Amino acid sequence: MNRRLGLIIPSSNTTMESEFYAMLPPEVTLHIARLRLREVTVEELTRMEEKIEEEALKLKDAGVEVIGYGCTSGSLFRGKNHDRKIEVRIEKCSQLPAVATARAVIEALNFLGADKIAVATPYIEQINSLEKSFLSLNGFEVVDLKGLGIQSNHQIGKLKADKAYELVKGLQYKKADAIFISCTNFLTLPVIKRLEEETKKPVISSNTATLWAMIKRCGISLKVKEAGTLLETN
């Protein structure tokens, strides 16, 4: 029997679908809805939220079991509990379980027993500051955070996985319990396992954390090779 996952992503996201497809077996299908966003700024993230319910209902029509809100910055920029509020909005209108990426990251880091984290992002400083605050308010010590200063989500989606690798290797991660690579549009899957081997730390991305939380929420048992410790031990 096929299982169906629903995912709401920014219109300019060209990475999350392909990384999910790479991690999912054929019997688990992915169904996508999109919200308009071109620039990763507070202004555009705010506008993107306006039609969450409309897109969630479209996914419900497809018979999905769970709905993910696949945007990291878009589920944390309003501060602590922003992620939970988005999940509640989706659950209230669709009557389906929901997972916001920022909440999935918190749950994944807690599952891994991480208190101190090093963070790599493609974002501009405004978003980096909001992300660091969100993580701190959720009980984590951010030992280092570095971003690429990119505002265009289209440009983020064009980055190669090697860029994520280089950014992580430039972090001060030795005192961290785990490494988090932020942004659902940042290609990371090809380098996560290599980074874990070289840093001796668990490495999660926005996409691995979101998938991990979604399959947990609807009771799918799935282990994914080469996607890092989080999904290998699920």
C-alpha angles and dihedrals in degrees: 000000000000120000121211129213122192122209132187112201138169113273091242095051110115099163112054096066094051093047091050091049089051091054101040126082118232093259092063111068128196125221121193137208124179137214120200114260132141106160125045097230132125090250095055094039088054093052091046091062094060097084101038094119094050093054093042090056090052089055091048087057088059091058098244120169099216136013123219123200097214105201124096101193090037091061098045111033093095091058135244115005093015087117093051092049091055091050090051092051092052094044093047095054099036103032087224130116113265136203124198113201095234091054090046089055092051091049093047093050090049090049089054091049093241119161099160119047140181115213133204120191139167091219138117119255094262092060093040090056092051091048094050090050092049093051092046092050088053091057104265128128109223103211093182138357126186129178137188096227095236119152101176111085089202089059091048089055091054093058117113121233088248088070090059089047093052093046093052093046088055093057124101091240104148093099093043124102091209142003123233123198107199131211128059090227095056112099107232110138097094092057106036096092092045091050091051091052094048100040096037087224132111109257123204130181130201088256099047090047093048094049091045091053094044096052090046090052094056098035101250113154109216136154118193122201119217093016097099139263095301096064096032091062099040 
